[in-house]
Amino acid sequence: MVSKPRQAHTESSRPLHSRDLLQPYTSKRNFAVTPEPPGSAVAKSAALGFVVQKHWASRLHYDFRLELEGVMKSWAVPKGPSLDPSVKRMAVEVEDHPVAYASFEGTIPPGQYGAGRVIVWDKGRWQPLGDPQEGLRKGSLKFDLVGHKLRGRWAMVRMKHGDQDKPAWLLVKERDAFARDEQDYSVVDAEPDSVASTASTAPANPTAPSEDVRSRTARVHRDWPAQAKASELPRQLSPPLATRVELPPTDEADWMYEIKFDGYRMLARIDGDRVGLFTRNGHDWTSRLKPLHDALLGMALPSGWYDGEIVVPGADGLPDFGALQRSFDSRRTSEVVFYVFDLPYVDGHDLRDVFLVERRAILERLLARSPARAVRFSAAFDGSAASVLVSACQLGLEGVIAKRKSSRYRSTRSTDWLKLKCGQRQEFVIGGFTEGKGSRTGLGALMLGVFDEHGGLRHVGNVGTGFNTGTLTSLRRRMASLIRPSSPFTTRPAVPGRSHWVEPTLVAEVSFSDWTRDGLIRHGVFVGLREDKLPRTVERELPQPADPPAPVPQPNTPPVPAKAPTSPRPVRISHPERVVDATTGATKLDLFQHYEAVAAVMIEHVRQRPVALLRAPEGIDGAMFFQKHLASPLPGITQLDLTSSPGKAPWIAIEKREGLLSAAQWNVVEFHTQNAVARSFEKPNRLVFDLDPGEGVAWEQVQEAALLTQSLLEQLGLVCFLKTSGGKGLHVVVPIRQQHAWDDAKGFAQAVVRHMSDVIPQRFVAKSGPKNRMGRIFVDYLRNGRGATTVSAWSARARAGLGVSVPVAWSELATLRAGDHWNIRSLQERLPTGNAPWRDYARSARSLTSPMKLLGYTP
């Protein structure tokens, strides 16, 4: 909700006395109810403050306030400030606020003016350039800001032909050292959190703010690369991942080369005297690496995230993966060495937009000042890519990592980092084992698999060498608790002797000579278990071509706009610059890259299910429509003929990654799926309960409603799973056995909702419509009818901010901020978790027969 603007400043306006300035503010609020500070003007201050408050009212907006005349002059900025001088942000002038409001954070209660949550997004000091009263009167105000996020010179310009009752201004960043290209860096997206607890960045009495800003600029350029920015240390971080390629890049001047270490990827988070060690998937291994923890603590390094790989050197001094595994098995990790190769955060600065060569230069200086045997800088090789790779292979190394010198630190797999391997080697999922023969104890061979594009575990061969007696015994002991009665593979492997099947939860690293034509590995050798890899991410590694040559960027040059990865991309993108969401500036390319990133985990939710596609050719502010049938074929999108009625068009189905990308190119924003799969379409295999809050329902009530829904379903003997909707609410999903027709399943879902509304009418309502839902939650059972759809997990939503529907664990419910907790730009930190919260989904399907009886529902 945007506050009602006060009268515009014009040259003929009567100046208000200080006692009158806050009358509009005071008249709109009941201070017995709202936690906002009461209105009172204060004496004029020599050191003027400013604040930007992020306000989740009826629509998210930013309140920009400048201290002047003993009050805070205020504007509502719908899209928030931009550091790009070419981007002009609309700012609607609103009533003056008291100076005390600058520190206000909290939630304005429902029914009160501006109801919603407020945080202090930025704060600091400001200095007008010229007479500020004259600038306001004439509609042109220039000033310097010294805040945590906003710095340098700015301007406010009143629009000449706007509504005089609602004076509109433009907030513009002027060109200086603090300006940034919006496509390269959006400050509201990159730094969304509060700075209320952060100390002021400005001096108490800035007598010469313009000179202060210039001195700060000089200091930043002297001590830090231009793209570094002040930042708090994030609690979590996902590392960049490399893409395997067959041949080195041809534009060698753009690349540097490091050893491909034979170990575990590790990130160290140092925050003062607290040191944490985390795997690439975010698992805390600090307690398992006590000697390394102590070594890092003793180095007194500045706070930051340090990215590298842990190894154990063998007798020849080269990394020995088997020795690393044995060190964890024996719980003796004193020989572990941490090779550090990147530095995304350090000493209160975010370096992710800094070129790789500059990040590494800072890292090398830090490690040189605090040497330790267990922590080493990962040096780069000199020479051509071919010569470096040949030398690495001759030494017996696993391979080489090629890194683009100008690459930024991005938490995703890209072609800025490339894997060049000496031989065939990758991870495989263990699906079973055979008994040992003769004197061999423990086991004979491991049966290996990879997940295919349909989500099935495909057998790719066995490995029976590379073990010692200790490894055989340890593996047999670990697999004893994983034994299952049936094969986890999509086809039963032909294996000699007696076999045992296991749950596919262990990941083995195996070297081998080649692949056969039948897709089996030749001459496999067991290297070790990978405890840092998720089984569902294990696929056959196919080499990809490297990026084409690009101009060589030089350090300390302005950042270049991010470009889409060029490989692997089977679908050409047209009009990548088209804006899809005007509130964030997100483009078609941004949305396409989102579906590239989530394709592997999203396919599990859409495969074999008829889909409806919500298309937005003009962006989400333009005309949108659902597409359920194809007029002409699209790559990766198939058609399902699920009806015997003549003249009915077949439904759309998406079976692989290419189909998701074709749809994204086709301007699809949302993917919706039905509750049945094609092979048994007339009997649904899930129920969906969509918790849709009405006007005036707080988020805490939605969380409570989800728990109540879970409790009832569990009492009925059903297992349910949770996901965010990407919009306002939550989805509770129930896997069921394919035993009941559509009408019976829908009727049962309706009976569940009616029971909830009868038992707790103050929380739930069984009828849709805004009037019925006022202050209550409609649990939408209509999603369960034949032909009805629900937005898929990992789909973006066609709403401001482009929220994403994400599977979550019930234990995470209390930590969610809203149904759009994640959006397409913030999702990268979540991707490593993938579908893990739903790992038991397939085994949790139950019959509805008993629940129907318990509820008293008769089909």
C-alpha positions in Angstrom: 0.0 0.0 0.0 1.4 3.3 -1.0 0.8 6.3 1.3 -1.4 9.1 0.1 0.7 11.8 -1.3 0.7 15.2 0.3 0.3 18.5 -1.6 3.0 19.0 -4.3 5.8 21.5 -3.7 5.4 24.3 -6.2 6.8 27.8 -6.3 3.4 29.1 -5.1 3.0 26.5 -2.3 2.6 27.9 1.2 5.6 26.6 3.3 4.4 24.5 6.2 5.6 25.2 9.7 7.4 22.3 11.5 4.4 21.8 13.8 2.2 21.2 10.7 4.6 19.0 8.7 3.6 15.7 10.5 -0.2 16.4 10.7 -1.0 14.2 7.7 1.2 11.4 9.1 -0.4 11.5 12.6 -3.9 11.7 11.2 -3.6 8.4 9.3 -2.4 6.2 12.3 -3.7 4.8 15.5 -0.7 4.7 17.7 -2.4 2.5 20.3 -2.3 -0.3 17.7 0.5 0.3 15.2 4.1 0.0 16.5 5.2 3.0 14.3 6.6 5.9 16.2 4.2 8.8 16.9 4.7 12.0 14.9 6.8 14.8 16.3 9.2 17.1 14.6 12.8 17.5 16.0 15.3 20.2 15.8 17.2 20.6 12.5 20.4 18.5 12.4 23.7 19.4 10.9 24.4 15.8 10.0 21.4 14.8 7.9 20.4 11.1 7.8 18.7 9.1 5.1 16.9 5.8 5.1 15.4 3.4 2.5 12.8 1.1 4.0 11.6 -2.0 2.2 7.8 -2.3 2.8 5.7 -5.4 2.1 2.3 -3.6 1.9 -0.4 -4.5 -0.6 2.5 -4.4 -3.0 6.2 -4.5 -2.2 7.8 -1.1 -2.6 10.7 0.9 -1.1 10.3 4.1 0.9 13.0 6.6 0.3 13.4 9.2 3.1 15.7 12.3 3.5 16.0 14.1 6.7 15.2 17.8 6.3 13.5 20.5 8.4 13.3 18.2 11.4 11.3 15.5 9.5 11.9 12.8 6.9 10.9 13.9 3.4 9.5 10.7 1.9 8.8 9.1 -1.5 7.5 5.6 -2.4 9.7 4.0 -5.0 7.8 0.9 -6.4 10.8 -0.8 -7.9 13.5 0.4 -5.5 16.7 2.4 -6.3 19.0 1.4 -9.2 22.7 2.1 -9.5 22.4 2.4 -13.2 22.4 6.1 -14.4 20.3 5.1 -17.5 17.5 3.7 -15.3 15.1 6.3 -13.9 13.0 5.0 -11.0 9.5 6.4 -10.4 9.2 8.0 -6.9 5.8 9.1 -5.6 6.0 11.9 -3.0 4.2 10.9 0.2 3.6 12.6 3.6 6.5 13.6 5.8 7.5 11.1 8.5 9.1 11.7 11.9 12.9 11.4 12.1 12.3 8.5 14.6 10.8 6.5 11.8 14.2 6.1 10.2 15.0 3.3 12.6 11.6 1.6 12.5 11.4 -2.1 11.7 8.4 -4.2 12.3 5.0 -5.3 11.1 2.1 -2.8 10.8 -1.0 -4.8 11.8 -3.8 -5.6 9.4 -6.4 -2.9 9.2 -3.9 -0.2 9.9 -2.6 2.3 7.3 0.2 0.7 5.3 -0.3 -2.7 6.8 2.7 -5.0 6.2 6.3 -5.7 7.2 8.9 -3.0 7.1 12.7 -3.4 7.3 15.6 -0.8 7.1 17.0 -1.8 3.7 19.7 1.0 3.7 20.7 3.9 5.9 23.4 6.5 6.3 24.0 10.2 5.7 23.1 12.5 2.9 24.3 16.0 1.9 22.3 18.3 -0.4 24.3 19.9 -3.2 22.8 23.5 -3.1 19.8 24.7 -1.3 17.5 21.7 -0.7 14.3 23.7 0.0 14.8 25.5 -3.3 15.5 22.2 -5.0 12.3 20.7 -3.7 10.3 23.8 -4.7 11.7 23.8 -8.2 11.6 20.1 -8.6 15.3 19.4 -9.0 17.2 18.1 -6.0 20.8 16.9 -6.2 22.7 15.2 -3.3 25.4 12.8 -2.1 24.6 9.6 -0.2 26.9 7.7 2.1 25.1 4.5 3.0 25.7 0.7 3.1 24.3 0.1 -0.4 23.7 3.5 -1.9 26.6 5.9 -2.3 27.8 8.7 -4.5 25.8 11.4 -6.3 22.0 11.2 -6.9 19.3 13.4 -8.3 15.5 13.7 -7.7 13.6 15.3 -10.6 9.9 16.1 -10.4 7.9 15.1 -13.5 6.3 18.2 -15.1 3.0 16.9 -16.4 2.1 14.5 -13.6 -0.9 14.5 -11.3 -0.6 17.6 -9.1 -2.4 15.7 -6.3 0.1 12.9 -6.5 3.4 14.5 -7.4 5.7 12.0 -9.1 9.5 12.3 -9.2 12.3 10.4 -10.8 15.1 9.0 -8.7 18.3 8.8 -10.7 21.9 7.7 -10.0 24.5 10.0 -11.5 27.6 8.7 -13.2 30.5 8.2 -10.7 32.6 5.5 -9.2 29.6 3.9 -7.6 27.4 3.5 -10.7 26.7 0.0 -12.0 25.0 -1.4 -15.1 21.6 -2.7 -14.1 22.0 -5.8 -16.3 25.2 -6.6 -14.5 24.1 -5.8 -11.0 20.7 -5.1 -9.5 21.2 -3.8 -6.0 17.7 -4.6 -4.8 18.0 -8.2 -5.9 21.7 -8.7 -4.9 21.3 -7.1 -1.4 17.7 -7.8 -0.2 18.3 -7.8 3.5 18.1 -5.3 6.5 21.1 -3.2 7.6 19.4 -2.1 10.8 21.9 -3.9 13.0 24.9 -2.6 11.0 26.9 0.3 12.3 26.7 3.6 10.3 29.0 3.8 7.3 29.1 7.6 7.5 31.0 10.0 9.8 29.0 11.6 12.6 29.6 15.1 11.2 30.4 15.1 7.4 31.4 18.7 6.9 32.4 18.1 3.3 30.3 15.2 1.9 31.4 15.6 -1.7 35.0 15.4 -0.7 34.2 12.4 1.6 32.6 10.5 -1.3 35.6 11.2 -3.5 38.0 10.0 -0.8 36.0 6.8 -0.4 36.1 6.3 -4.1 39.9 6.6 -4.2 40.2 4.2 -1.2 38.0 1.6 -2.9 40.1 1.8 -6.1 43.3 1.6 -4.2 42.5 -1.3 -1.9 39.8 -3.3 -3.7 38.9 -4.0 -7.3 36.3 -1.7 -8.7 33.6 -4.5 -8.8 34.0 -5.4 -5.1 31.2 -4.2 -2.8 30.6 -4.0 0.9 28.7 -7.0 2.1 27.9 -9.0 5.2 29.2 -12.6 5.2 26.4 -14.9 4.0 25.7 -18.0 6.1 25.5 -20.4 3.1 27.3 -20.5 -0.3 27.1 -22.9 -3.3 30.3 -23.1 -5.4 30.7 -22.9 -9.2 30.8 -26.2 -11.0 32.9 -27.1 -14.1 31.6 -28.5 -17.3 33.4 -31.5 -18.8 34.8 -30.9 -22.4 36.7 -33.1 -24.8 39.1 -30.5 -26.2 40.8 -27.5 -24.6 39.5 -24.0 -25.5 41.1 -22.5 -28.5 41.4 -18.9 -27.2 44.1 -19.8 -24.8 45.0 -16.2 -23.8 41.7 -16.0 -22.0 42.3 -19.1 -19.8 44.3 -20.3 -16.9 44.9 -23.9 -15.8 44.9 -25.7 -12.4 45.3 -29.3 -11.2 42.1 -31.2 -11.1 42.5 -32.4 -7.6 41.6 -36.0 -6.6 39.6 -35.1 -3.5 36.5 -33.5 -2.1 35.3 -29.9 -2.9 35.4 -27.9 0.4 34.5 -24.4 1.4 35.8 -22.8 4.6 33.7 -20.1 6.2 35.7 -17.9 8.5 33.9 -15.4 10.7 36.3 -14.0 13.3 37.3 -16.9 15.6 34.6 -19.2 14.1 35.7 -21.6 11.3 33.3 -23.9 9.5 34.0 -26.4 6.8 31.3 -27.3 4.3 30.9 -29.6 1.3 29.6 -28.5 -2.1 26.1 -29.6 -1.0 26.3 -27.6 2.2 27.0 -30.5 4.7 28.9 -29.4 7.7 32.2 -31.4 8.0 33.9 -29.2 10.6 33.9 -31.9 13.2 35.3 -34.4 10.8 38.2 -32.1 9.9 39.4 -30.9 13.3 43.1 -30.6 12.4 42.3 -28.5 9.3 39.9 -26.4 11.4 42.7 -25.8 13.9 45.1 -24.9 11.1 42.7 -22.3 9.6 42.0 -20.9 13.0 45.7 -20.4 13.7 46.3 -18.6 10.4 44.2 -15.6 11.6 42.8 -15.1 8.1 40.2 -12.3 7.6 36.5 -13.3 7.6 35.3 -14.7 4.3 34.5 -17.8 2.2 37.5 -19.7 1.0 36.8 -22.2 -1.8 39.1 -25.2 -2.6 39.5 -28.9 -2.5 40.8 -31.2 0.3 43.2 -34.1 -0.6 45.6 -36.5 1.0 49.0 -36.7 -0.7 50.2 -40.2 -1.5 53.8 -41.6 -1.3 54.6 -39.9 -4.6 53.3 -36.5 -3.4 50.3 -36.6 -5.7 46.7 -36.5 -4.4 45.5 -40.0 -3.5 41.7 -40.3 -3.3 41.9 -43.7 -1.6 44.1 -42.3 1.1 41.6 -39.5 1.6 38.7 -42.0 2.0 40.8 -44.1 4.5 41.5 -41.0 6.5 37.8 -40.4 7.0 37.1 -44.1 7.7 39.7 -44.1 10.4 38.8 -40.7 11.7 42.4 -39.6 11.4 42.5 -36.6 9.1 45.7 -34.9 10.2 47.2 -35.5 6.7 44.5 -33.7 4.9 45.6 -30.7 2.8 43.3 -27.9 1.8 44.2 -26.4 -1.6 42.4 -23.0 -1.9 41.7 -21.6 -5.4 39.0 -19.0 -5.0 37.8 -16.2 -2.7 34.2 -15.1 -3.2 33.9 -13.1 0.0 36.6 -11.6 2.3 36.9 -8.9 4.9 33.4 -7.4 4.6 33.5 -7.5 0.8 31.6 -9.4 -1.9 34.1 -10.3 -4.6 31.8 -12.5 -6.8 31.7 -9.9 -9.5 35.4 -9.4 -9.5 37.4 -11.1 -12.3 38.9 -14.5 -11.3 42.5 -13.3 -11.7 42.0 -10.4 -9.3 40.3 -12.7 -6.7 43.1 -15.1 -6.9 45.7 -12.3 -6.5 44.1 -11.2 -3.2 43.9 -14.9 -2.1 47.5 -15.6 -2.9 48.7 -12.5 -0.8 46.5 -13.6 2.1 47.9 -17.2 2.2 51.5 -16.0 1.7 51.2 -13.8 4.8 49.8 -16.7 6.9 51.5 -19.9 5.6 50.4 -23.3 7.0 51.3 -26.8 5.9 47.7 -27.9 5.8 46.4 -24.9 3.8 48.0 -24.1 0.4 47.3 -21.8 -2.6 46.4 -23.7 -5.7 48.9 -22.4 -8.2 48.1 -22.1 -11.9 50.3 -23.7 -14.7 52.1 -21.8 -17.4 52.0 -23.1 -21.0 49.4 -24.0 -23.6 46.4 -26.1 -22.7 47.6 -29.1 -24.6 51.1 -29.1 -23.0 49.6 -28.6 -19.5 47.1 -31.5 -20.0 49.9 -33.8 -21.4 52.1 -33.0 -18.4 49.3 -33.6 -15.9 48.5 -37.0 -17.5 52.1 -38.0 -17.5 52.3 -37.2 -13.8 49.3 -39.5 -13.1 47.0 -36.6 -12.3 43.2 -36.9 -12.9 43.2 -34.0 -15.3 43.2 -30.2 -15.5 40.6 -27.5 -14.8 40.6 -24.6 -17.2 39.1 -21.3 -15.9 38.3 -18.2 -17.8 40.4 -15.4 -16.4 37.5 -12.9 -16.5 34.9 -15.2 -15.0 32.8 -14.1 -12.1 31.9 -16.4 -9.2 28.5 -17.9 -10.0 26.8 -20.7 -7.9 26.0 -22.9 -10.9 27.6 -25.1 -13.5 28.9 -23.1 -16.5 31.4 -23.2 -19.3 33.5 -20.6 -17.6 35.1 -23.5 -15.7 36.0 -26.6 -17.8 37.1 -30.1 -16.8 39.7 -31.7 -19.0 40.3 -35.3 -17.9 43.2 -37.6 -18.6 41.1 -40.7 -18.9 37.5 -41.9 -18.3 36.4 -41.4 -14.8 33.2 -40.4 -13.1 30.7 -41.2 -10.3 28.2 -44.0 -10.4 25.4 -45.1 -8.1 25.7 -48.5 -6.4 22.6 -50.5 -6.9 23.8 -53.9 -5.7 26.7 -56.3 -5.3 27.7 -59.9 -5.8 29.1 -62.4 -3.4 32.9 -62.9 -3.4 34.4 -66.1 -4.8 37.1 -68.3 -3.3 39.2 -66.6 -0.7 37.7 -63.1 -1.4 35.6 -61.8 1.5 33.1 -59.0 1.7 31.9 -58.9 -1.9 32.8 -59.8 -5.4 31.8 -56.7 -7.5 29.6 -53.6 -7.2 26.8 -53.2 -9.7 26.8 -49.6 -11.0 24.2 -47.3 -12.5 23.4 -43.8 -13.6 20.1 -41.9 -13.7 18.7 -41.5 -17.2 16.6 -38.6 -18.6 13.4 -40.4 -17.4 14.6 -40.6 -13.8 15.3 -44.4 -13.9 18.5 -46.0 -12.7 20.2 -47.6 -15.7 22.7 -50.3 -15.1 26.1 -49.5 -16.8 28.3 -52.3 -15.6 30.1 -53.7 -12.7 33.4 -53.0 -11.0 35.4 -55.8 -9.2 38.9 -54.4 -9.0 40.6 -51.6 -7.0 39.6 -53.0 -3.6 41.8 -54.1 -0.7 40.6 -56.3 2.2 39.8 -53.3 4.4 37.7 -51.6 1.6 35.8 -54.8 0.9 34.9 -55.3 4.6 33.9 -51.6 5.0 31.7 -51.6 1.9 29.9 -54.8 2.9 29.3 -53.4 6.3 27.9 -50.1 5.0 25.6 -51.9 2.5 24.2 -54.4 5.0 21.6 -51.9 6.2 20.7 -50.9 2.6 19.7 -54.3 1.3 16.3 -54.4 -0.5 14.3 -57.3 -2.0 14.1 -56.0 -5.6 16.5 -54.5 -8.1 16.6 -50.6 -8.2 17.7 -50.8 -11.9 15.2 -50.2 -14.7 16.3 -53.5 -16.3 17.7 -56.5 -14.4 21.5 -56.8 -14.9 22.9 -60.1 -16.1 25.5 -60.9 -13.3 27.2 -64.1 -12.5 26.6 -65.7 -9.1 24.4 -64.6 -6.3 23.5 -60.9 -6.2 22.2 -58.6 -3.5 20.2 -55.4 -4.2 20.7 -52.2 -2.2 19.0 -48.8 -2.0 20.7 -46.5 -4.5 22.1 -44.1 -1.9 25.9 -44.7 -2.1 28.0 -43.1 -4.9 31.3 -44.7 -6.1 34.0 -43.0 -8.1 35.3 -45.4 -10.8 38.0 -45.1 -13.5 37.5 -47.1 -16.7 38.9 -47.3 -20.2 35.9 -46.7 -22.4 32.1 -47.1 -23.0 30.8 -50.1 -25.0 28.2 -49.6 -27.7 25.7 -51.0 -25.3 26.4 -48.3 -22.8 28.5 -50.3 -20.4 31.9 -49.4 -18.9 35.1 -51.3 -19.8 37.8 -52.3 -17.3 36.4 -50.4 -14.3 38.6 -49.8 -11.3 37.1 -48.7 -8.0 38.6 -45.5 -6.7 36.5 -44.7 -3.6 33.1 -43.6 -2.3 31.9 -40.0 -2.8 30.2 -38.8 0.3 29.9 -35.2 -1.2 27.7 -36.2 -4.2 23.9 -36.6 -4.2 22.9 -39.9 -6.0 20.1 -38.2 -7.9 22.6 -35.9 -9.6 24.7 -38.8 -11.1 24.2 -39.1 -14.8 26.5 -40.3 -17.6 29.0 -37.5 -18.2 29.1 -36.5 -21.8 31.8 -34.1 -23.0 30.5 -30.7 -24.2 32.2 -28.2 -26.5 33.8 -25.2 -24.9 32.6 -21.7 -25.4 33.7 -19.9 -28.6 36.5 -17.4 -28.4 35.7 -14.1 -26.7 37.5 -10.7 -26.4 40.1 -10.7 -23.7 38.9 -8.5 -20.9 41.5 -6.7 -18.9 41.5 -6.4 -15.1 40.1 -3.2 -13.6 37.9 -2.6 -16.6 34.1 -2.0 -16.2 32.2 -5.3 -15.8 30.6 -6.7 -19.0 27.0 -7.8 -19.1 26.5 -11.4 -18.2 25.8 -13.6 -21.2 23.9 -16.8 -21.6 26.0 -20.0 -21.5 26.4 -21.2 -25.1 26.8 -24.9 -24.3 25.0 -27.2 -23.9 22.0 -25.4 -25.3 19.9 -27.3 -27.8 17.3 -24.5 -28.2 18.0 -21.1 -29.8 16.7 -18.1 -27.8 15.0 -15.3 -29.7 14.6 -11.8 -28.2 16.5 -12.7 -25.0 16.4 -9.0 -23.9 12.5 -8.9 -23.8 11.4 -7.9 -20.2 9.2 -10.5 -18.6 8.8 -8.9 -15.2 8.9 -5.1 -15.1 9.1 -5.0 -11.3 12.5 -6.7 -11.3 13.6 -6.2 -14.9 13.9 -9.9 -15.4 14.2 -10.8 -19.1 13.3 -13.8 -21.2 17.0 -14.8 -21.0 16.8 -14.8 -17.2 13.7 -17.1 -17.3 15.4 -19.4 -19.9 18.4 -19.7 -17.7 16.2 -20.5 -14.7 14.7 -23.5 -16.6 18.2 -24.5 -17.7 19.3 -24.6 -14.1 16.3 -26.5 -12.7 15.8 -28.9 -15.7 17.3 -32.0 -14.0 15.2 -31.7 -10.9 12.0 -30.4 -12.6 11.8 -33.2 -15.1 10.9 -35.6 -12.2 7.7 -33.6 -11.6 6.5 -33.2 -15.1 7.5 -36.4 -16.8 4.5 -38.5 -18.1 2.0 -36.0 -16.8 -0.2 -34.0 -19.2 0.9 -30.3 -18.9 -0.8 -26.9 -19.4 1.6 -24.1 -20.3 1.0 -20.5 -19.3 2.4 -18.3 -22.0 3.2 -14.6 -21.7 4.5 -13.3 -25.1 4.4 -9.7 -23.9 5.6 -10.3 -20.3 3.5 -10.9 -17.3 2.0 -7.4 -17.5 0.6 -8.2 -20.9 -1.9 -10.8 -22.2 -1.4 -14.3 -20.9 -3.1 -17.6 -21.9 -2.9 -21.3 -21.3 -1.8 -23.7 -24.0 -2.9 -27.3 -23.6 -2.5 -28.6 -27.1 0.1 -28.1 -29.9 -0.8 -26.8 -33.4 2.7 -27.7 -34.6 5.5 -29.8 -33.1 8.2 -28.3 -30.8 11.6 -29.9 -29.9 11.3 -32.1 -26.8 7.6 -31.7 -26.4 5.4 -34.7 -27.2 1.6 -35.2 -27.4 -0.5 -37.7 -25.4 -3.7 -39.1 -26.8 -5.6 -39.8 -23.6 -9.2 -39.8 -24.8 -11.2 -42.1 -27.0 -13.6 -39.3 -27.9 -13.2 -38.3 -31.6 -12.1 -34.7 -32.3 -10.3 -34.2 -29.0 -6.8 -32.8 -29.4 -4.0 -34.6 -27.6 -2.5 -33.2 -24.4 1.1 -31.8 -24.2 3.8 -33.8 -22.4 7.4 -32.9 -21.6 9.8 -35.8 -21.1 13.2 -34.2 -21.2 15.3 -31.1 -20.7 15.0 -30.0 -24.3 11.2 -29.7 -23.9 11.5 -27.3 -20.9 13.8 -25.1 -22.9 11.6 -25.2 -26.0 8.7 -24.1 -23.9 10.8 -21.3 -22.3 11.7 -20.1 -25.8 8.0 -20.2 -26.6 7.4 -17.6 -23.9 6.1 -20.1 -21.3 6.4 -18.8 -17.7 4.4 -21.4 -15.8 4.2 -25.2 -16.1 1.1 -26.9 -14.7 0.6 -30.7 -14.4 -2.4 -33.0 -13.9 -2.6 -35.5 -11.1 -2.3 -38.7 -13.2 0.4 -40.1 -15.5 -0.2 -41.1 -19.0 0.2 -44.9 -18.6 -2.8 -45.0 -16.2 -4.5 -41.7 -16.8 -8.0 -42.6 -15.6 -6.8 -43.2 -12.1 -4.9 -40.3 -10.5 -1.8 -41.0 -8.4 -1.8 -38.0 -6.2 -4.0 -35.4 -4.5 -3.2 -31.7 -4.1 -4.5 -29.4 -1.4 -3.8 -25.8 -2.4 -3.8 -23.5 0.7 -5.1 -20.2 -0.8 -5.2 -17.4 1.8 -7.9 -14.7 1.6 -7.5 -11.0 2.3 -6.2 -10.2 5.8 -4.7 -13.7 6.4 -1.2 -13.4 7.9 1.6 -15.8 6.7 1.8 -17.4 10.2 -1.9 -18.5 9.7 -0.9 -20.2 6.4 1.9 -22.0 8.1 -0.5 -23.1 10.9 -3.0 -24.3 8.2 -0.4 -26.4 6.5 0.4 -28.2 9.8 -3.3 -28.7 10.5 -3.8 -30.2 7.1 -0.8 -32.5 7.6 -2.2 -33.6 11.0 -5.6 -34.5 9.6 -4.1 -36.4 6.6 -1.8 -38.4 8.8 -4.7 -39.3 11.1 -6.4 -40.7 8.0 -3.3 -42.8 7.3 -1.9 -40.7 4.4 1.6 -39.4 3.9 1.9 -35.8 2.6 4.6 -33.6 1.2 5.0 -29.8 1.1 6.0 -27.3 -1.5 5.8 -23.5 -1.8 3.3 -22.3 -4.4 5.6 -19.6 -5.7 2.7 -17.2 -5.0 0.7 -16.5 -1.8 0.2 -20.0 -0.4 1.4 -23.5 0.0 0.7 -26.8 -1.6 0.2 -30.1 0.3 0.7 -33.0 -2.0 -0.4 -36.6 -1.2 0.9 -39.6 -3.3 -1.9 -42.2 -3.7 -2.1 -45.6 -5.3 -3.7 -45.7 -8.7 -6.9 -47.5 -7.6 -9.7 -44.8 -7.7 -11.3 -42.9 -10.5 -11.1 -39.1 -10.9 -14.5 -38.4 -9.4 -13.8 -40.6 -6.3 -10.5 -38.9 -5.7 -11.9 -35.4 -6.1 -14.9 -36.3 -3.9 -12.6 -37.5 -1.1 -10.5 -34.4 -1.3 -13.7 -32.2 -1.1 -14.8 -34.3 2.0 -11.4 -33.6 3.6 -11.8 -29.8 3.0 -15.4 -29.8 4.3 -14.3 -31.6 7.4 -11.6 -29.0 8.1 -14.0 -26.1 7.5 -16.6 -27.7 9.8 -14.1 -28.4 12.6 -12.2 -25.1 12.4 -14.5 -22.6 10.6 -12.5 -19.6 11.9 -9.5 -20.9 9.9 -10.8 -22.8 6.8 -13.5 -22.3 4.2 -14.7 -24.9 1.7 -16.1 -22.4 -0.8 -14.1 -20.2 -3.1 -14.7 -16.5 -3.8 -13.1 -13.4 -2.2 -16.1 -12.8 0.2 -16.0 -16.4 1.5 -12.2 -16.3 2.0 -12.0 -12.9 3.8 -9.7 -13.6 6.8 -9.7 -17.3 6.1 -8.0 -19.9 4.0 -9.7 -21.7 1.1 -8.2 -25.2 0.7 -8.7 -25.7 -3.0 -9.7 -29.3 -3.7 -10.8 -28.5 -7.2 -7.2 -29.2 -8.3 -8.1 -32.9 -8.1 -10.6 -33.1 -11.0 -9.9 -34.7 -14.4 -8.3 -32.0 -16.5 -7.5 -29.7 -13.6 -3.8 -28.8 -13.1 -1.5 -27.4 -10.4 1.7 -25.5 -11.0 4.7 -27.8 -11.1 7.5 -27.9 -8.6 10.4 -25.7 -9.8 8.1 -23.7 -12.1 8.3 -19.9 -12.0 5.1 -18.0 -11.4 3.7 -15.2 -13.6 3.6 -12.7 -10.8 5.7 -9.8 -9.8 9.1 -11.1 -8.6 8.8 -14.4 -10.5 8.5 -16.6 -7.4 9.2 -20.3 -7.8 7.4 -23.3 -6.5 9.9 -25.4 -4.5 9.7 -28.7 -2.6 10.5 -28.3 1.1 10.7 -30.5 4.1 8.1 -30.1 6.9 10.9 -29.2 9.2 11.6 -26.2 7.0 8.1 -24.8 7.2 8.8 -22.4 10.1 11.7 -20.9 8.2 9.7 -19.9 5.1 8.9 -16.2 4.8 6.1 -16.6 2.2 4.8 -18.7 -0.6 7.3 -17.0 -2.9 10.2 -17.5 -0.5 12.4 -18.2 -3.5 12.4 -16.5 -6.9 14.3 -17.2 -10.1 17.2 -15.0 -8.9 17.5 -16.3 -5.4 17.0 -20.0 -6.2 20.7 -20.8 -6.8 21.4 -21.3 -3.1 18.5 -23.8 -2.9 19.4 -25.9 -6.0 21.9 -28.2 -4.4 19.1 -29.4 -2.1 17.1 -30.3 -5.1 14.3 -32.8 -4.5 15.9 -34.3 -1.4 13.0 -33.2 0.9 10.7 -35.5 -1.2 13.1 -38.4 -1.4 10.5 -40.8 0.1 7.7 -39.6 -2.2 7.6 -42.7 -4.5 7.4 -45.1 -1.5 4.8 -43.2 0.3 1.7 -43.8 -1.9 -1.3 -45.2 0.1 -4.7 -46.5 -0.9 -7.7 -44.2 -0.3 -10.0 -47.0 0.7 -9.2 -46.9 4.5 -9.1 -43.1 4.7 -12.5 -42.9 2.9 -14.0 -45.2 5.6 -12.4 -43.2 8.5 -13.8 -39.9 7.1 -17.2 -41.5 6.4 -17.0 -40.7 2.7 -18.8 -43.1 0.3 -17.7 -42.9 -3.4 
